[in-house]
Structures are given as C-alpha cells and as structure tokens.
Amino acid sequence: MGTLPSETVPMETLPMPSALVVGGGMAGLVAARDLAVGGMTVTILEAKDRLGGKVCHHTVAGIELDAGAESFANRRGIVSGLAAELGLTVTAPLAEGAWLKPATGNPVHLPHTSFLGIPGTPLASDVVAVIGLRAALRAEFDSVMPGIIGSKDLTLGDVVRKRMGSEVLEKLVAPIVMGIHSRHPDDLEVDVVAPGLRAALTAGGSLAQAVRSLRAASPAGSAVSGIEGGMAAFVERLESDFARHGGTVRRGDAVASVDRQGVVLASGERLEADHVVLATPLGEASESSIVLATIVVDDAALDSAPRGTGLLVAPGAQGISAKALTHATAKWSWLAAELPPHRHVLRLSYNVPAPDALEERARLDAEALLGVPIPVESVVGFDVVEWPAVPPRPHPIDGVTMLGESVSGTGLAAVISHARREAGRLLGEVES
Ligand SMILES: Cc1cc2nc3c(=O)[nH]c(=O)nc-3n(C[C@H](O)[C@H](O)[C@H](O)COP(=O)(O)OP(=O)(O)OC[C@H]3O[C@@H](n4cnc5c(N)ncnc54)[C@H](O)[C@@H]3O)c2cc1C
C-alpha cells in the first residue's frame, strides 16, 4: 500500500500543534482550556502562584468571598454558556435592585429600564426622581432627533451628551460607569463598554429605543448574574477541566518577552510552540486603581436590605468617600444562606489613594449610605484588597494572538467571548 500524499493524511494521524498561553487570568485560562479541549498541547505560563487573575477569593470573618469580580453581564449568554459547560450553577441577584446616592440629597432607586444608567424611558418617574423634570424633558428630546446624531461619536460620554443632555450623563450615567470602569464616560469608547449600542441607535432611531432593545435582548430580569458559591469556582472548574484535557500550568513563571515562535521567561529560559497567545500585556505592572474594603457585620437593621443590592455614589456626594457599596448578602441568596442570621457582607470600593483609617471610614460610609446605624461592636471582620488599573492596549506582535481585558474591553463577558472566539480561530486554522 503506497503512502498518502501529505495533504490527504487524516487529521488524527498528525501530531496536534502546541500552544503557549501567557497569563492565566480568565482570558488566558478560557482560551487555554478551549485549545486543550480542541486537542492542542497547551501550557499556561502564569507569573503568580495562582490562576484566575482578577477572579479570586479571600477569607473575611471565616467566609470565602470574591475578592475581585463577583458577577458577569448576561450579554448574549456567553458567560452563562461557559458556566453551564463546566457544570456551574448560574444564579441571578435578588430582585431588590440597586440604588444611587446622588451628589446631593437622599439615595434613590436606579431607574428600572436603563443600560449603564442611560434611561430607556426618560420620563419614567424613577428617572425624574434622579435628574429632575427639566433634565428628563431634555433627555426625551432624544426620541425626536434624527438617529444620525451621536451615532458616529466614539466616546460613551459624547453619545449620551448629544442625545440626552449633560444632566443624564453626569447624574445617571457617569456614577454608574465610573463604578464599573473607574473612568468617566468621556474617557471610554462606546463600542468597548457598550458593544451594540451604536448599531441599536442607528437601527432604532433613538438612544432610549436602543436601550430598550438591548435590555430586551438580555434574559428576563437582571442584566447580570453570578455563580453559586462565588465566581472563584469558575477558575477552579476551568483549571481542572484544562488539566483533564492534558493542559500544563507553570505557576510563578513570569514571561519577559514573546514572539511568534515562543517566549522568554524572566529566568532567561526560552520555550517554543506552534502558537503563542499573549493574554496579558507585558511590562511594568500598572498602578493600583481601585481598593475594595469588605466589612462583615452582625446587624439586624440590615436584614431588610435598606438599599437593595447596593448603591453607586455620584461624584461629589458630600461626606462619602466610597464610590460604590455592594450589600453582598442582599444580592446573593446563596451567600446569605451560608451565614448565621443577621450577618451581612458589605463591599465598598474606593479610588486610590484610599482614605486613611479605612476600616472606620468604610463603616461610616456604610452607615451613611445604608441609612442605618452600624456600631463598631457589630463589625466581625474586615479586609482590604487593592487592584491594578487595566493596562493600556499593547502593540500587536506579528503572529501572536492577543487576548485579555486591555484588548477586548473590561468585564468577563467581553474578555471571555473574545478569548473563545480567538481560540476557535486558532483551532480553525489547524483544521483548515
Ligand atoms: C475589583 C474588581 C471587580 C470586578 N468586578 C467585575 C464584575 O463584577 N463583573 C465583570 O464582568 N468584571 C469585573 N471586573 C473585571 C474583570 O475581573 C476583568 O475584566 C477580567 O477578570 C480580566 O481578565 P484578564 O484575564 O484579561 O486579566 P487578569 O485577570 O488581570 O489576568 C492577567 C493574568 O496574567 C498574569 N500575568 C501578568 N503579567 C504576566 C507575565 N509577565 N507573565 C505571566 N503571567 C503574567 C497575571 O498574574 C494574571 O493572572 C472586576 C475587576 C476588578 C478589579
């Protein structure tokens, strides 16, 4: 029997290509696992002694809590689809909803129909309560403007300002966007933080209509979901599935440089592979940009969830240093169910530099924001975690696949969908 010409050798008889994945955050881990499931020989190179990057946990008052990301956007079911593949239970936050502490006055409910704070119904009473009737009437003007206005603008700030006016931008959108992205909407590209918004604006003719159609595309209820037991379970499952498919992890191996054939480790060792995936920018670590202060309290006054799942704080709110507060036990029923009665987890975020005496500051901010006394004696646990800013977008490197939040945009929905798409593309190249 003669030998088959090489182009007709069946796939299964060819050795599968190898890949080096630099960075074991969610971007690298998801791509590495998809490549390993697809049959590649994959090694993750991770600088730290653990995988997951900004998805990880810490222990406060004996409770395992998410120390970074604690939920994900439901956009197109991307993250929940992966969770289901891994056998994780996706859970919706409790329906109390979130609040906003305006720059002046008492906290108010966040508008029910909104997207990143952009109202879907500008004249709804919950919008008027935040921005006032005059600003709501200006925002309503969006519905009679030609659809082209704002649709070519690049920043979220410009789109919202042109369509609905600066009061919607500063009083509603900015506090929410800054709570999520730590940057003002004027500094954020609309297509990165709100993919599909400009297309929906062009198709629907108004920004309010675009918001309503994006909301209708999300599964019923909340725009975000979580994982029962916490987001860190995601990392554990991905890691074990990756290992099950033959993947290798090298922890504590920082990569100094990459090219299309391989990487050089900080130790000087060179590794080579058919594919190189860079899932984190190399170079100087970014400065800290956000400080999370978690306090655990025993306080029956919090049982009624006085501010729903938490609050975002408008810039300039008098006497409050925090920029957001999550009442985690009012948000996630699985967490409340794990704790003794009246025990509550409050997570407050601060810009850097965080205020001095942060434990006391966090307690006072929580009291002011939640509108209930939180005595010093009720505090049973406290911890602080600092996170770096998102690094700037790296320059492309010929033949190297780039992933991660500085390329795909921040947030697990963006990071994971991009990582899966790119892994699929690499596997497709192998098959073609
Ligand atoms: C406090 C906080 C809360 C958040 N909350 C949410 C949320 O609720 N929902 C949501 O969707 N998103 C949230 N995010 C954003 C989300 O967590 C990130 O967008 C996402 O996790 C980024 O994943 P990544 O893999 O791109 O980067 P990272 O998680 O930063 O991972 C990068 C990895 O690369 C490693 N690395 C770096 N340099 C090297 C090197 N030279 N060699 C080898 N390895 C290296 C790092 O150690 C790290 O493990 C939050 C972020 C923060 C900070």
The ligand as an ORCA input file, in Angstrom:
! r2SCAN-3c Opt
* xyz 0 1
  C     -12.373     44.763     41.908
  C     -12.841     44.303     40.575
  C     -14.157     43.906     40.418
  C     -14.606     43.481     39.176
  N     -15.896     43.089     39.063
  C     -16.328     42.606     37.896
  C     -17.631     42.070     37.804
  O     -18.380     42.008     38.798
  N     -18.051     41.612     36.589
  C     -17.221     41.615     35.486
  O     -17.636     41.152     34.418
  N     -15.958     42.077     35.561
  C     -15.495     42.570     36.731
  N     -14.222     43.031     36.832
  C     -13.362     42.996     35.631
  C     -12.860     41.580     35.357
  O     -12.485     40.972     36.542
  C     -11.684     41.636     34.384
  O     -12.049     42.359     33.205
  C     -11.185     40.258     33.974
  O     -11.118     39.371     35.064
  C      -9.807     40.421     33.302
  O      -9.296     39.157     32.937
  P      -7.918     39.065     32.161
  O      -7.618     37.634     32.011
  O      -7.962     39.915     30.943
  O      -6.833     39.798     33.104
  P      -6.306     39.436     34.584
  O      -7.389     38.893     35.429
  O      -5.615     40.689     35.041
  O      -5.251     38.297     34.330
  C      -3.960     38.528     33.826
  C      -3.078     37.388     34.323
  O      -1.792     37.493     33.707
  C      -0.802     37.286     34.690
  N       0.436     37.948     34.246
  C       0.682     39.275     34.193
  N       1.920     39.503     33.706
  C       2.452     38.293     33.422
  C       3.706     37.861     32.881
  N       4.664     38.740     32.532
  N       3.931     36.539     32.727
  C       2.979     35.627     33.062
  N       1.772     35.987     33.593
  C       1.515     37.303     33.754
  C      -1.396     37.903     35.941
  O      -0.747     37.423     37.112
  C      -2.834     37.463     35.829
  O      -3.061     36.185     36.391
  C     -13.727     43.459     38.063
  C     -12.390     43.861     38.215
  C     -11.948     44.277     39.457
  C     -10.514     44.692     39.623
*
